[in-house]
Amino acid sequence: MNAVLISILQFINLIIGLYIWVVIIAALITWVQPNPYNPIVRFLYAVTEPVYAFIRRYIPTNFGGFDIAPIIVILALQFLQILINNIIASLYG
């Protein structure tokens, strides 16, 4: 049973790591003028904007024209990864 739970937690950890990279790429692409009709830009917007909107609902994220919503999302996801890694470590030991 532990092996199944560990596998599921490792898969969730992998998905979180991939989403962190999506957030980073989406944040970097906003520094240039992306074509809003590009499928990659539309995908990045569709995947990240609902999470940003959730964060913006509770925390003001614009400071001097700089949006810190991606930073908050990345920090929260890294905290979640640390928590999952600690659970995996406790299941091994």
Contacts in CASP RR format, 6 or more apart in sequence:
PFRMAT RR
TARGET T0000
AUTHOR 0000-0000-0000
METHOD contacts of the structure
MODEL  1
MNAVLISILQFINLIIGLYIWVVIIAALITWVQPNPYNPIVRFLYAVTEP
VYAFIRRYIPTNFGGFDIAPIIVILALQFLQILINNIIASLYG
2 91 0 8 1.000
5 91 0 8 1.000
6 88 0 8 1.000
6 91 0 8 1.000
6 92 0 8 1.000
9 84 0 8 1.000
9 87 0 8 1.000
9 88 0 8 1.000
9 91 0 8 1.000
10 88 0 8 1.000
12 84 0 8 1.000
13 81 0 8 1.000
13 84 0 8 1.000
13 85 0 8 1.000
13 88 0 8 1.000
16 77 0 8 1.000
16 80 0 8 1.000
16 81 0 8 1.000
16 84 0 8 1.000
17 77 0 8 1.000
17 81 0 8 1.000
19 47 0 8 1.000
19 77 0 8 1.000
20 74 0 8 1.000
20 77 0 8 1.000
20 78 0 8 1.000
22 44 0 8 1.000
22 47 0 8 1.000
22 48 0 8 1.000
23 48 0 8 1.000
23 51 0 8 1.000
23 70 0 8 1.000
23 73 0 8 1.000
23 74 0 8 1.000
23 77 0 8 1.000
24 70 0 8 1.000
24 74 0 8 1.000
25 44 0 8 1.000
26 44 0 8 1.000
26 45 0 8 1.000
26 47 0 8 1.000
26 48 0 8 1.000
26 70 0 8 1.000
27 70 0 8 1.000
29 41 0 8 1.000
29 44 0 8 1.000
34 41 0 8 1.000
35 41 0 8 1.000
36 42 0 8 1.000
36 45 0 8 1.000
48 70 0 8 1.000
48 73 0 8 1.000
51 73 0 8 1.000
52 61 0 8 1.000
52 67 0 8 1.000
52 69 0 8 1.000
52 70 0 8 1.000
52 73 0 8 1.000
55 61 0 8 1.000
55 69 0 8 1.000
55 72 0 8 1.000
55 73 0 8 1.000
56 69 0 8 1.000
59 72 0 8 1.000
61 67 0 8 1.000
61 68 0 8 1.000
61 69 0 8 1.000
61 72 0 8 1.000
62 68 0 8 1.000
END
